[in-house]
Amino acid sequence: MGKQVRFSIFSFKGGVGKSTIAYFLARNLSEKYRVLLVDRDYTNTIGKIFGLETG
């Protein structure tokens, strides 16, 4: 198992683009690395905006 790196996109203010930044960062990194994107927001912004399967 290789080195693991974690990113957290955080702000107290809503509507500043946190979910968008997290999504595109994960998408770009996934071209070279294995990536897991976790949306901890109860509104499930990532799933709603980008049509991702949610569980």
mmCIF entry with sequence, helices, sheets and N, C-alpha, C, O atoms, coordinates in Angstrom:
data_MODEL
# 
_entry.id   MODEL 
# 
_entity.id                         1 
_entity.type                       polymer 
_entity.pdbx_number_of_molecules   1 
# 
_entity_poly.entity_id                      1 
_entity_poly.type                           'polypeptide(L)' 
_entity_poly.nstd_linkage                   no 
_entity_poly.nstd_monomer                   no 
_entity_poly.pdbx_seq_one_letter_code       MGKQVRFSIFSFKGGVGKSTIAYFLARNLSEKYRVLLVDRDYTNTIGKIFGLETG 
_entity_poly.pdbx_seq_one_letter_code_can   MGKQVRFSIFSFKGGVGKSTIAYFLARNLSEKYRVLLVDRDYTNTIGKIFGLETG 
_entity_poly.pdbx_strand_id                 A 
# 
loop_
_entity_poly_seq.entity_id 
_entity_poly_seq.num 
_entity_poly_seq.mon_id 
_entity_poly_seq.hetero 
1 1  MET n 
1 2  GLY n 
1 3  LYS n 
1 4  GLN n 
1 5  VAL n 
1 6  ARG n 
1 7  PHE n 
1 8  SER n 
1 9  ILE n 
1 10 PHE n 
1 11 SER n 
1 12 PHE n 
1 13 LYS n 
1 14 GLY n 
1 15 GLY n 
1 16 VAL n 
1 17 GLY n 
1 18 LYS n 
1 19 SER n 
1 20 THR n 
1 21 ILE n 
1 22 ALA n 
1 23 TYR n 
1 24 PHE n 
1 25 LEU n 
1 26 ALA n 
1 27 ARG n 
1 28 ASN n 
1 29 LEU n 
1 30 SER n 
1 31 GLU n 
1 32 LYS n 
1 33 TYR n 
1 34 ARG n 
1 35 VAL n 
1 36 LEU n 
1 37 LEU n 
1 38 VAL n 
1 39 ASP n 
1 40 ARG n 
1 41 ASP n 
1 42 TYR n 
1 43 THR n 
1 44 ASN n 
1 45 THR n 
1 46 ILE n 
1 47 GLY n 
1 48 LYS n 
1 49 ILE n 
1 50 PHE n 
1 51 GLY n 
1 52 LEU n 
1 53 GLU n 
1 54 THR n 
1 55 GLY n 
# 
_struct_asym.id          A 
_struct_asym.entity_id   1 
# 
loop_
_struct_conf.conf_type_id 
_struct_conf.id 
_struct_conf.pdbx_PDB_helix_id 
_struct_conf.beg_label_comp_id 
_struct_conf.beg_label_asym_id 
_struct_conf.beg_label_seq_id 
_struct_conf.pdbx_beg_PDB_ins_code 
_struct_conf.end_label_comp_id 
_struct_conf.end_label_asym_id 
_struct_conf.end_label_seq_id 
_struct_conf.pdbx_end_PDB_ins_code 
_struct_conf.beg_auth_comp_id 
_struct_conf.beg_auth_asym_id 
_struct_conf.beg_auth_seq_id 
_struct_conf.end_auth_comp_id 
_struct_conf.end_auth_asym_id 
_struct_conf.end_auth_seq_id 
_struct_conf.pdbx_PDB_helix_class 
_struct_conf.details 
_struct_conf.pdbx_PDB_helix_length 
HELX_P HELX_P1 AA1 LYS A 18 ? LEU A 29 ? LYS A 18 LEU A 29 1 ? 12 
HELX_P HELX_P2 AA2 THR A 45 ? PHE A 50 ? THR A 45 PHE A 50 1 ? 6  
# 
_struct_conf_type.id          HELX_P 
_struct_conf_type.criteria    ? 
_struct_conf_type.reference   ? 
# 
loop_
_atom_site.group_PDB 
_atom_site.id 
_atom_site.type_symbol 
_atom_site.label_atom_id 
_atom_site.label_alt_id 
_atom_site.label_comp_id 
_atom_site.label_asym_id 
_atom_site.label_entity_id 
_atom_site.label_seq_id 
_atom_site.pdbx_PDB_ins_code 
_atom_site.Cartn_x 
_atom_site.Cartn_y 
_atom_site.Cartn_z 
_atom_site.occupancy 
_atom_site.B_iso_or_equiv 
_atom_site.pdbx_formal_charge 
_atom_site.auth_seq_id 
_atom_site.auth_comp_id 
_atom_site.auth_asym_id 
_atom_site.auth_atom_id 
_atom_site.pdbx_PDB_model_num 
ATOM 1   N N  . MET A 1 1  ? 0.846   -1.177 0.000   1.00 0.00 ? 1  MET A N  1 
ATOM 2   C CA . MET A 1 1  ? 0.000   0.000  0.000   1.00 0.00 ? 1  MET A CA 1 
ATOM 3   C C  . MET A 1 1  ? 0.890   1.239  0.000   1.00 0.00 ? 1  MET A C  1 
ATOM 4   O O  . MET A 1 1  ? 1.842   1.334  0.775   1.00 0.00 ? 1  MET A O  1 
ATOM 5   N N  . GLY A 1 2  ? 0.572   2.173  -0.867  1.00 0.00 ? 2  GLY A N  1 
ATOM 6   C CA . GLY A 1 2  ? 1.379   3.372  -1.010  1.00 0.00 ? 2  GLY A CA 1 
ATOM 7   C C  . GLY A 1 2  ? 1.018   4.451  -0.009  1.00 0.00 ? 2  GLY A C  1 
ATOM 8   O O  . GLY A 1 2  ? 0.194   4.258  0.885   1.00 0.00 ? 2  GLY A O  1 
ATOM 9   N N  . LYS A 1 3  ? 1.644   5.558  -0.183  1.00 0.00 ? 3  LYS A N  1 
ATOM 10  C CA . LYS A 1 3  ? 1.423   6.714  0.666   1.00 0.00 ? 3  LYS A CA 1 
ATOM 11  C C  . LYS A 1 3  ? 0.009   7.262  0.458   1.00 0.00 ? 3  LYS A C  1 
ATOM 12  O O  . LYS A 1 3  ? -0.473  7.338  -0.672  1.00 0.00 ? 3  LYS A O  1 
ATOM 13  N N  . GLN A 1 4  ? -0.643  7.639  1.543   1.00 0.00 ? 4  GLN A N  1 
ATOM 14  C CA . GLN A 1 4  ? -1.988  8.200  1.468   1.00 0.00 ? 4  GLN A CA 1 
ATOM 15  C C  . GLN A 1 4  ? -1.944  9.691  1.774   1.00 0.00 ? 4  GLN A C  1 
ATOM 16  O O  . GLN A 1 4  ? -1.245  10.130 2.687   1.00 0.00 ? 4  GLN A O  1 
ATOM 17  N N  . VAL A 1 5  ? -2.691  10.452 1.009   1.00 0.00 ? 5  VAL A N  1 
ATOM 18  C CA . VAL A 1 5  ? -2.798  11.893 1.214   1.00 0.00 ? 5  VAL A CA 1 
ATOM 19  C C  . VAL A 1 5  ? -4.270  12.237 1.342   1.00 0.00 ? 5  VAL A C  1 
ATOM 20  O O  . VAL A 1 5  ? -5.099  11.715 0.596   1.00 0.00 ? 5  VAL A O  1 
ATOM 21  N N  . ARG A 1 6  ? -4.598  13.108 2.277   1.00 0.00 ? 6  ARG A N  1 
ATOM 22  C CA . ARG A 1 6  ? -5.989  13.525 2.476   1.00 0.00 ? 6  ARG A CA 1 
ATOM 23  C C  . ARG A 1 6  ? -6.103  15.027 2.288   1.00 0.00 ? 6  ARG A C  1 
ATOM 24  O O  . ARG A 1 6  ? -5.250  15.796 2.731   1.00 0.00 ? 6  ARG A O  1 
ATOM 25  N N  . PHE A 1 7  ? -7.173  15.425 1.625   1.00 0.00 ? 7  PHE A N  1 
ATOM 26  C CA . PHE A 1 7  ? -7.496  16.832 1.449   1.00 0.00 ? 7  PHE A CA 1 
ATOM 27  C C  . PHE A 1 7  ? -8.841  17.088 2.101   1.00 0.00 ? 7  PHE A C  1 
ATOM 28  O O  . PHE A 1 7  ? -9.728  16.235 2.071   1.00 0.00 ? 7  PHE A O  1 
ATOM 29  N N  . SER A 1 8  ? -8.987  18.244 2.680   1.00 0.00 ? 8  SER A N  1 
ATOM 30  C CA . SER A 1 8  ? -10.268 18.648 3.235   1.00 0.00 ? 8  SER A CA 1 
ATOM 31  C C  . SER A 1 8  ? -10.565 20.063 2.750   1.00 0.00 ? 8  SER A C  1 
ATOM 32  O O  . SER A 1 8  ? -9.753  20.973 2.919   1.00 0.00 ? 8  SER A O  1 
ATOM 33  N N  . ILE A 1 9  ? -11.730 20.236 2.150   1.00 0.00 ? 9  ILE A N  1 
ATOM 34  C CA . ILE A 1 9  ? -12.171 21.543 1.687   1.00 0.00 ? 9  ILE A CA 1 
ATOM 35  C C  . ILE A 1 9  ? -13.204 22.023 2.704   1.00 0.00 ? 9  ILE A C  1 
ATOM 36  O O  . ILE A 1 9  ? -14.257 21.403 2.858   1.00 0.00 ? 9  ILE A O  1 
ATOM 37  N N  . PHE A 1 10 ? -12.911 23.119 3.397   1.00 0.00 ? 10 PHE A N  1 
ATOM 38  C CA . PHE A 1 10 ? -13.741 23.519 4.527   1.00 0.00 ? 10 PHE A CA 1 
ATOM 39  C C  . PHE A 1 10 ? -13.911 25.032 4.571   1.00 0.00 ? 10 PHE A C  1 
ATOM 40  O O  . PHE A 1 10 ? -12.978 25.788 4.302   1.00 0.00 ? 10 PHE A O  1 
ATOM 41  N N  . SER A 1 11 ? -15.113 25.453 4.914   1.00 0.00 ? 11 SER A N  1 
ATOM 42  C CA . SER A 1 11 ? -15.409 26.860 5.144   1.00 0.00 ? 11 SER A CA 1 
ATOM 43  C C  . SER A 1 11 ? -16.701 26.958 5.935   1.00 0.00 ? 11 SER A C  1 
ATOM 44  O O  . SER A 1 11 ? -17.594 26.127 5.767   1.00 0.00 ? 11 SER A O  1 
ATOM 45  N N  . PHE A 1 12 ? -16.810 27.948 6.784   1.00 0.00 ? 12 PHE A N  1 
ATOM 46  C CA . PHE A 1 12 ? -18.042 28.158 7.530   1.00 0.00 ? 12 PHE A CA 1 
ATOM 47  C C  . PHE A 1 12 ? -19.122 28.786 6.649   1.00 0.00 ? 12 PHE A C  1 
ATOM 48  O O  . PHE A 1 12 ? -20.314 28.659 6.930   1.00 0.00 ? 12 PHE A O  1 
ATOM 49  N N  . LYS A 1 13 ? -18.706 29.449 5.606   1.00 0.00 ? 13 LYS A N  1 
ATOM 50  C CA . LYS A 1 13 ? -19.629 30.159 4.714   1.00 0.00 ? 13 LYS A CA 1 
ATOM 51  C C  . LYS A 1 13 ? -20.160 29.193 3.661   1.00 0.00 ? 13 LYS A C  1 
ATOM 52  O O  . LYS A 1 13 ? -19.404 28.380 3.129   1.00 0.00 ? 13 LYS A O  1 
ATOM 53  N N  . GLY A 1 14 ? -21.422 29.274 3.365   1.00 0.00 ? 14 GLY A N  1 
ATOM 54  C CA . GLY A 1 14 ? -22.019 28.461 2.313   1.00 0.00 ? 14 GLY A CA 1 
ATOM 55  C C  . GLY A 1 14 ? -21.959 29.169 0.975   1.00 0.00 ? 14 GLY A C  1 
ATOM 56  O O  . GLY A 1 14 ? -21.868 30.395 0.919   1.00 0.00 ? 14 GLY A O  1 
ATOM 57  N N  . GLY A 1 15 ? -22.010 28.409 -0.094  1.00 0.00 ? 15 GLY A N  1 
ATOM 58  C CA . GLY A 1 15 ? -22.085 28.990 -1.429  1.00 0.00 ? 15 GLY A CA 1 
ATOM 59  C C  . GLY A 1 15 ? -20.794 29.572 -1.960  1.00 0.00 ? 15 GLY A C  1 
ATOM 60  O O  . GLY A 1 15 ? -20.816 30.464 -2.808  1.00 0.00 ? 15 GLY A O  1 
ATOM 61  N N  . VAL A 1 16 ? -19.671 29.081 -1.472  1.00 0.00 ? 16 VAL A N  1 
ATOM 62  C CA . VAL A 1 16 ? -18.384 29.619 -1.931  1.00 0.00 ? 16 VAL A CA 1 
ATOM 63  C C  . VAL A 1 16 ? -17.657 28.694 -2.902  1.00 0.00 ? 16 VAL A C  1 
ATOM 64  O O  . VAL A 1 16 ? -16.555 29.013 -3.349  1.00 0.00 ? 16 VAL A O  1 
ATOM 65  N N  . GLY A 1 17 ? -18.260 27.554 -3.235  1.00 0.00 ? 17 GLY A N  1 
ATOM 66  C CA . GLY A 1 17 ? -17.672 26.649 -4.217  1.00 0.00 ? 17 GLY A CA 1 
ATOM 67  C C  . GLY A 1 17 ? -16.896 25.485 -3.646  1.00 0.00 ? 17 GLY A C  1 
ATOM 68  O O  . GLY A 1 17 ? -16.096 24.879 -4.359  1.00 0.00 ? 17 GLY A O  1 
ATOM 69  N N  . LYS A 1 18 ? -17.102 25.152 -2.391  1.00 0.00 ? 18 LYS A N  1 
ATOM 70  C CA . LYS A 1 18 ? -16.368 24.045 -1.772  1.00 0.00 ? 18 LYS A CA 1 
ATOM 71  C C  . LYS A 1 18 ? -16.610 22.720 -2.490  1.00 0.00 ? 18 LYS A C  1 
ATOM 72  O O  . LYS A 1 18 ? -15.668 21.984 -2.786  1.00 0.00 ? 18 LYS A O  1 
ATOM 73  N N  . SER A 1 19 ? -17.866 22.426 -2.765  1.00 0.00 ? 19 SER A N  1 
ATOM 74  C CA . SER A 1 19 ? -18.201 21.157 -3.416  1.00 0.00 ? 19 SER A CA 1 
ATOM 75  C C  . SER A 1 19 ? -17.652 21.107 -4.836  1.00 0.00 ? 19 SER A C  1 
ATOM 76  O O  . SER A 1 19 ? -17.157 20.070 -5.276  1.00 0.00 ? 19 SER A O  1 
ATOM 77  N N  . THR A 1 20 ? -17.738 22.212 -5.546  1.00 0.00 ? 20 THR A N  1 
ATOM 78  C CA . THR A 1 20 ? -17.217 22.268 -6.909  1.00 0.00 ? 20 THR A CA 1 
ATOM 79  C C  . THR A 1 20 ? -15.707 22.060 -6.923  1.00 0.00 ? 20 THR A C  1 
ATOM 80  O O  . THR A 1 20 ? -15.193 21.303 -7.747  1.00 0.00 ? 20 THR A O  1 
ATOM 81  N N  . ILE A 1 21 ? -14.999 22.721 -6.025  1.00 0.00 ? 21 ILE A N  1 
ATOM 82  C CA . ILE A 1 21 ? -13.544 22.559 -5.933  1.00 0.00 ? 21 ILE A CA 1 
ATOM 83  C C  . ILE A 1 21 ? -13.198 21.121 -5.577  1.00 0.00 ? 21 ILE A C  1 
ATOM 84  O O  . ILE A 1 21 ? -12.298 20.533 -6.176  1.00 0.00 ? 21 ILE A O  1 
ATOM 85  N N  . ALA A 1 22 ? -13.906 20.550 -4.604  1.00 0.00 ? 22 ALA A N  1 
ATOM 86  C CA . ALA A 1 22 ? -13.635 19.170 -4.192  1.00 0.00 ? 22 ALA A CA 1 
ATOM 87  C C  . ALA A 1 22 ? -13.857 18.191 -5.337  1.00 0.00 ? 22 ALA A C  1 
ATOM 88  O O  . ALA A 1 22 ? -13.063 17.273 -5.541  1.00 0.00 ? 22 ALA A O  1 
ATOM 89  N N  . TYR A 1 23 ? -14.945 18.393 -6.085  1.00 0.00 ? 23 TYR A N  1 
ATOM 90  C CA . TYR A 1 23 ? -15.257 17.499 -7.195  1.00 0.00 ? 23 TYR A CA 1 
ATOM 91  C C  . TYR A 1 23 ? -14.174 17.547 -8.273  1.00 0.00 ? 23 TYR A C  1 
ATOM 92  O O  . TYR A 1 23 ? -13.668 16.508 -8.696  1.00 0.00 ? 23 TYR A O  1 
ATOM 93  N N  . PHE A 1 24 ? -13.823 18.746 -8.714  1.00 0.00 ? 24 PHE A N  1 
ATOM 94  C CA . PHE A 1 24 ? -12.841 18.854 -9.791  1.00 0.00 ? 24 PHE A CA 1 
ATOM 95  C C  . PHE A 1 24 ? -11.441 18.450 -9.349  1.00 0.00 ? 24 PHE A C  1 
ATOM 96  O O  . PHE A 1 24 ? -10.675 17.915 -10.151 1.00 0.00 ? 24 PHE A O  1 
ATOM 97  N N  . LEU A 1 25 ? -11.093 18.697 -8.089  1.00 0.00 ? 25 LEU A N  1 
ATOM 98  C CA . LEU A 1 25 ? -9.814  18.217 -7.563  1.00 0.00 ? 25 LEU A CA 1 
ATOM 99  C C  . LEU A 1 25 ? -9.778  16.692 -7.592  1.00 0.00 ? 25 LEU A C  1 
ATOM 100 O O  . LEU A 1 25 ? -8.793  16.098 -8.031  1.00 0.00 ? 25 LEU A O  1 
ATOM 101 N N  . ALA A 1 26 ? -10.852 16.062 -7.125  1.00 0.00 ? 26 ALA A N  1 
ATOM 102 C CA . ALA A 1 26 ? -10.921 14.597 -7.130  1.00 0.00 ? 26 ALA A CA 1 
ATOM 103 C C  . ALA A 1 26 ? -10.894 14.046 -8.550  1.00 0.00 ? 26 ALA A C  1 
ATOM 104 O O  . ALA A 1 26 ? -10.211 13.058 -8.822  1.00 0.00 ? 26 ALA A O  1 
ATOM 105 N N  . ARG A 1 27 ? -11.628 14.675 -9.448  1.00 0.00 ? 27 ARG A N  1 
ATOM 106 C CA . ARG A 1 27 ? -11.671 14.200 -10.836 1.00 0.00 ? 27 ARG A CA 1 
ATOM 107 C C  . ARG A 1 27 ? -10.297 14.291 -11.495 1.00 0.00 ? 27 ARG A C  1 
ATOM 108 O O  . ARG A 1 27 ? -9.871  13.356 -12.173 1.00 0.00 ? 27 ARG A O  1 
ATOM 109 N N  . ASN A 1 28 ? -9.609  15.398 -11.303 1.00 0.00 ? 28 ASN A N  1 
ATOM 110 C CA . ASN A 1 28 ? -8.286  15.555 -11.907 1.00 0.00 ? 28 ASN A CA 1 
ATOM 111 C C  . ASN A 1 28 ? -7.269  14.601 -11.283 1.00 0.00 ? 28 ASN A C  1 
ATOM 112 O O  . ASN A 1 28 ? -6.458  14.015 -11.999 1.00 0.00 ? 28 ASN A O  1 
ATOM 113 N N  . LEU A 1 29 ? -7.300  14.440 -9.974  1.00 0.00 ? 29 LEU A N  1 
ATOM 114 C CA . LEU A 1 29 ? -6.369  13.515 -9.326  1.00 0.00 ? 29 LEU A CA 1 
ATOM 115 C C  . LEU A 1 29 ? -6.646  12.068 -9.718  1.00 0.00 ? 29 LEU A C  1 
ATOM 116 O O  . LEU A 1 29 ? -5.733  11.243 -9.736  1.00 0.00 ? 29 LEU A O  1 
ATOM 117 N N  . SER A 1 30 ? -7.910  11.756 -10.032 1.00 0.00 ? 30 SER A N  1 
ATOM 118 C CA . SER A 1 30 ? -8.264  10.379 -10.375 1.00 0.00 ? 30 SER A CA 1 
ATOM 119 C C  . SER A 1 30 ? -7.689  9.943  -11.724 1.00 0.00 ? 30 SER A C  1 
ATOM 120 O O  . SER A 1 30 ? -7.689  8.753  -12.040 1.00 0.00 ? 30 SER A O  1 
ATOM 121 N N  . GLU A 1 31 ? -7.208  10.883 -12.509 1.00 0.00 ? 31 GLU A N  1 
ATOM 122 C CA . GLU A 1 31 ? -6.568  10.520 -13.773 1.00 0.00 ? 31 GLU A CA 1 
ATOM 123 C C  . GLU A 1 31 ? -5.233  9.807  -13.544 1.00 0.00 ? 31 GLU A C  1 
ATOM 124 O O  . GLU A 1 31 ? -4.757  9.076  -14.412 1.00 0.00 ? 31 GLU A O  1 
ATOM 125 N N  . LYS A 1 32 ? -4.635  10.024 -12.370 1.00 0.00 ? 32 LYS A N  1 
ATOM 126 C CA . LYS A 1 32 ? -3.339  9.416  -12.076 1.00 0.00 ? 32 LYS A CA 1 
ATOM 127 C C  . LYS A 1 32 ? -3.359  8.532  -10.822 1.00 0.00 ? 32 LYS A C  1 
ATOM 128 O O  . LYS A 1 32 ? -2.552  7.610  -10.705 1.00 0.00 ? 32 LYS A O  1 
ATOM 129 N N  . TYR A 1 33 ? -4.281  8.808  -9.880  1.00 0.00 ? 33 TYR A N  1 
ATOM 130 C CA . TYR A 1 33 ? -4.296  8.121  -8.594  1.00 0.00 ? 33 TYR A CA 1 
ATOM 131 C C  . TYR A 1 33 ? -5.680  7.540  -8.311  1.00 0.00 ? 33 TYR A C  1 
ATOM 132 O O  . TYR A 1 33 ? -6.671  7.920  -8.935  1.00 0.00 ? 33 TYR A O  1 
ATOM 133 N N  . ARG A 1 34 ? -5.724  6.623  -7.368  1.00 0.00 ? 34 ARG A N  1 
ATOM 134 C CA . ARG A 1 34 ? -7.012  6.141  -6.865  1.00 0.00 ? 34 ARG A CA 1 
ATOM 135 C C  . ARG A 1 34 ? -7.556  7.195  -5.917  1.00 0.00 ? 34 ARG A C  1 
ATOM 136 O O  . ARG A 1 34 ? -6.843  7.667  -5.032  1.00 0.00 ? 34 ARG A O  1 
ATOM 137 N N  . VAL A 1 35 ? -8.807  7.563  -6.098  1.00 0.00 ? 35 VAL A N  1 
ATOM 138 C CA . VAL A 1 35 ? -9.397  8.669  -5.335  1.00 0.00 ? 35 VAL A CA 1 
ATOM 139 C C  . VAL A 1 35 ? -10.737 8.248  -4.746  1.00 0.00 ? 35 VAL A C  1 
ATOM 140 O O  . VAL A 1 35 ? -11.526 7.561  -5.394  1.00 0.00 ? 35 VAL A O  1 
ATOM 141 N N  . LEU A 1 36 ? -10.980 8.665  -3.527  1.00 0.00 ? 36 LEU A N  1 
ATOM 142 C CA . LEU A 1 36 ? -12.276 8.499  -2.890  1.00 0.00 ? 36 LEU A CA 1 
ATOM 143 C C  . LEU A 1 36 ? -12.755 9.885  -2.490  1.00 0.00 ? 36 LEU A C  1 
ATOM 144 O O  . LEU A 1 36 ? -12.088 10.576 -1.719  1.00 0.00 ? 36 LEU A O  1 
ATOM 145 N N  . LEU A 1 37 ? -13.902 10.296 -3.007  1.00 0.00 ? 37 LEU A N  1 
ATOM 146 C CA . LEU A 1 37 ? -14.497 11.588 -2.683  1.00 0.00 ? 37 LEU A CA 1 
ATOM 147 C C  . LEU A 1 37 ? -15.681 11.346 -1.755  1.00 0.00 ? 37 LEU A C  1 
ATOM 148 O O  . LEU A 1 37 ? -16.617 10.627 -2.105  1.00 0.00 ? 37 LEU A O  1 
ATOM 149 N N  . VAL A 1 38 ? -15.634 11.948 -0.577  1.00 0.00 ? 38 VAL A N  1 
ATOM 150 C CA . VAL A 1 38 ? -16.699 11.795 0.414   1.00 0.00 ? 38 VAL A CA 1 
ATOM 151 C C  . VAL A 1 38 ? -17.336 13.156 0.637   1.00 0.00 ? 38 VAL A C  1 
ATOM 152 O O  . VAL A 1 38 ? -16.656 14.117 0.997   1.00 0.00 ? 38 VAL A O  1 
ATOM 153 N N  . ASP A 1 39 ? -18.636 13.236 0.423   1.00 0.00 ? 39 ASP A N  1 
ATOM 154 C CA . ASP A 1 39 ? -19.385 14.466 0.658   1.00 0.00 ? 39 ASP A CA 1 
ATOM 155 C C  . ASP A 1 39 ? -20.054 14.345 2.020   1.00 0.00 ? 39 ASP A C  1 
ATOM 156 O O  . ASP A 1 39 ? -21.033 13.613 2.165   1.00 0.00 ? 39 ASP A O  1 
ATOM 157 N N  . ARG A 1 40 ? -19.543 15.046 3.008   1.00 0.00 ? 40 ARG A N  1 
ATOM 158 C CA . ARG A 1 40 ? -20.083 14.957 4.365   1.00 0.00 ? 40 ARG A CA 1 
ATOM 159 C C  . ARG A 1 40 ? -21.197 15.960 4.620   1.00 0.00 ? 40 ARG A C  1 
ATOM 160 O O  . ARG A 1 40 ? -21.693 16.068 5.741   1.00 0.00 ? 40 ARG A O  1 
ATOM 161 N N  . ASP A 1 41 ? -21.589 16.686 3.597   1.00 0.00 ? 41 ASP A N  1 
ATOM 162 C CA . ASP A 1 41 ? -22.658 17.669 3.716   1.00 0.00 ? 41 ASP A CA 1 
ATOM 163 C C  . ASP A 1 41 ? -24.002 16.949 3.690   1.00 0.00 ? 41 ASP A C  1 
ATOM 164 O O  . ASP A 1 41 ? -24.239 16.126 2.806   1.00 0.00 ? 41 ASP A O  1 
ATOM 165 N N  . TYR A 1 42 ? -24.869 17.240 4.627   1.00 0.00 ? 42 TYR A N  1 
ATOM 166 C CA . TYR A 1 42 ? -26.156 16.553 4.690   1.00 0.00 ? 42 TYR A CA 1 
ATOM 167 C C  . TYR A 1 42 ? -27.045 16.858 3.491   1.00 0.00 ? 42 TYR A C  1 
ATOM 168 O O  . TYR A 1 42 ? -28.014 16.137 3.256   1.00 0.00 ? 42 TYR A O  1 
ATOM 169 N N  . THR A 1 43 ? -26.745 17.902 2.730   1.00 0.00 ? 43 THR A N  1 
ATOM 170 C CA . THR A 1 43 ? -27.550 18.215 1.547   1.00 0.00 ? 43 THR A CA 1 
ATOM 171 C C  . THR A 1 43 ? -27.099 17.448 0.314   1.00 0.00 ? 43 THR A C  1 
ATOM 172 O O  . THR A 1 43 ? -27.750 17.534 -0.727  1.00 0.00 ? 43 THR A O  1 
ATOM 173 N N  . ASN A 1 44 ? -26.006 16.702 0.400   1.00 0.00 ? 44 ASN A N  1 
ATOM 174 C CA . ASN A 1 44 ? -25.487 15.880 -0.695  1.00 0.00 ? 44 ASN A CA 1 
ATOM 175 C C  . ASN A 1 44 ? -25.259 16.699 -1.974  1.00 0.00 ? 44 ASN A C  1 
ATOM 176 O O  . ASN A 1 44 ? -25.718 16.325 -3.054  1.00 0.00 ? 44 ASN A O  1 
ATOM 177 N N  . THR A 1 45 ? -24.567 17.782 -1.836  1.00 0.00 ? 45 THR A N  1 
ATOM 178 C CA . THR A 1 45 ? -24.348 18.707 -2.943  1.00 0.00 ? 45 THR A CA 1 
ATOM 179 C C  . THR A 1 45 ? -23.652 18.050 -4.124  1.00 0.00 ? 45 THR A C  1 
ATOM 180 O O  . THR A 1 45 ? -24.063 18.254 -5.267  1.00 0.00 ? 45 THR A O  1 
ATOM 181 N N  . ILE A 1 46 ? -22.621 17.276 -3.879  1.00 0.00 ? 46 ILE A N  1 
ATOM 182 C CA . ILE A 1 46 ? -21.870 16.632 -4.968  1.00 0.00 ? 46 ILE A CA 1 
ATOM 183 C C  . ILE A 1 46 ? -22.808 15.749 -5.790  1.00 0.00 ? 46 ILE A C  1 
ATOM 184 O O  . ILE A 1 46 ? -22.825 15.840 -7.017  1.00 0.00 ? 46 ILE A O  1 
ATOM 185 N N  . GLY A 1 47 ? -23.565 14.920 -5.141  1.00 0.00 ? 47 GLY A N  1 
ATOM 186 C CA . GLY A 1 47 ? -24.477 14.020 -5.855  1.00 0.00 ? 47 GLY A CA 1 
ATOM 187 C C  . GLY A 1 47 ? -25.535 14.756 -6.654  1.00 0.00 ? 47 GLY A C  1 
ATOM 188 O O  . GLY A 1 47 ? -25.844 14.368 -7.780  1.00 0.00 ? 47 GLY A O  1 
ATOM 189 N N  . LYS A 1 48 ? -26.087 15.800 -6.091  1.00 0.00 ? 48 LYS A N  1 
ATOM 190 C CA . LYS A 1 48 ? -27.149 16.547 -6.778  1.00 0.00 ? 48 LYS A CA 1 
ATOM 191 C C  . LYS A 1 48 ? -26.622 17.325 -7.979  1.00 0.00 ? 48 LYS A C  1 
ATOM 192 O O  . LYS A 1 48 ? -27.205 17.267 -9.062  1.00 0.00 ? 48 LYS A O  1 
ATOM 193 N N  . ILE A 1 49 ? -25.543 18.039 -7.796  1.00 0.00 ? 49 ILE A N  1 
ATOM 194 C CA . ILE A 1 49 ? -25.027 18.889 -8.878  1.00 0.00 ? 49 ILE A CA 1 
ATOM 195 C C  . ILE A 1 49 ? -24.492 18.065 -10.039 1.00 0.00 ? 49 ILE A C  1 
ATOM 196 O O  . ILE A 1 49 ? -24.745 18.391 -11.199 1.00 0.00 ? 49 ILE A O  1 
ATOM 197 N N  . PHE A 1 50 ? -23.762 17.012 -9.741  1.00 0.00 ? 50 PHE A N  1 
ATOM 198 C CA . PHE A 1 50 ? -23.070 16.278 -10.779 1.00 0.00 ? 50 PHE A CA 1 
ATOM 199 C C  . PHE A 1 50 ? -23.713 14.946 -11.129 1.00 0.00 ? 50 PHE A C  1 
ATOM 200 O O  . PHE A 1 50 ? -23.147 14.181 -11.909 1.00 0.00 ? 50 PHE A O  1 
ATOM 201 N N  . GLY A 1 51 ? -24.882 14.651 -10.571 1.00 0.00 ? 51 GLY A N  1 
ATOM 202 C CA . GLY A 1 51 ? -25.617 13.453 -10.930 1.00 0.00 ? 51 GLY A CA 1 
ATOM 203 C C  . GLY A 1 51 ? -24.913 12.162 -10.557 1.00 0.00 ? 51 GLY A C  1 
ATOM 204 O O  . GLY A 1 51 ? -25.054 11.157 -11.254 1.00 0.00 ? 51 GLY A O  1 
ATOM 205 N N  . LEU A 1 52 ? -24.160 12.175 -9.472  1.00 0.00 ? 52 LEU A N  1 
ATOM 206 C CA . LEU A 1 52 ? -23.457 10.971 -9.053  1.00 0.00 ? 52 LEU A CA 1 
ATOM 207 C C  . LEU A 1 52 ? -24.383 10.061 -8.242  1.00 0.00 ? 52 LEU A C  1 
ATOM 208 O O  . LEU A 1 52 ? -25.305 10.524 -7.571  1.00 0.00 ? 52 LEU A O  1 
ATOM 209 N N  . GLU A 1 53 ? -24.118 8.780  -8.320  1.00 0.00 ? 53 GLU A N  1 
ATOM 210 C CA . GLU A 1 53 ? -24.907 7.805  -7.578  1.00 0.00 ? 53 GLU A CA 1 
ATOM 211 C C  . GLU A 1 53 ? -24.672 7.992  -6.079  1.00 0.00 ? 53 GLU A C  1 
ATOM 212 O O  . GLU A 1 53 ? -23.530 8.094  -5.630  1.00 0.00 ? 53 GLU A O  1 
ATOM 213 N N  . THR A 1 54 ? -25.745 8.035  -5.324  1.00 0.00 ? 54 THR A N  1 
ATOM 214 C CA . THR A 1 54 ? -25.612 8.224  -3.881  1.00 0.00 ? 54 THR A CA 1 
ATOM 215 C C  . THR A 1 54 ? -26.127 7.009  -3.142  1.00 0.00 ? 54 THR A C  1 
ATOM 216 O O  . THR A 1 54 ? -26.896 6.220  -3.691  1.00 0.00 ? 54 THR A O  1 
ATOM 217 N N  . GLY A 1 55 ? -25.713 6.858  -1.914  1.00 0.00 ? 55 GLY A N  1 
ATOM 218 C CA . GLY A 1 55 ? -26.142 5.706  -1.128  1.00 0.00 ? 55 GLY A CA 1 
ATOM 219 C C  . GLY A 1 55 ? -26.425 6.095  0.210   1.00 0.00 ? 55 GLY A C  1 
ATOM 220 O O  . GLY A 1 55 ? -26.803 5.257  1.029   1.00 0.00 ? 55 GLY A O  1 
# 
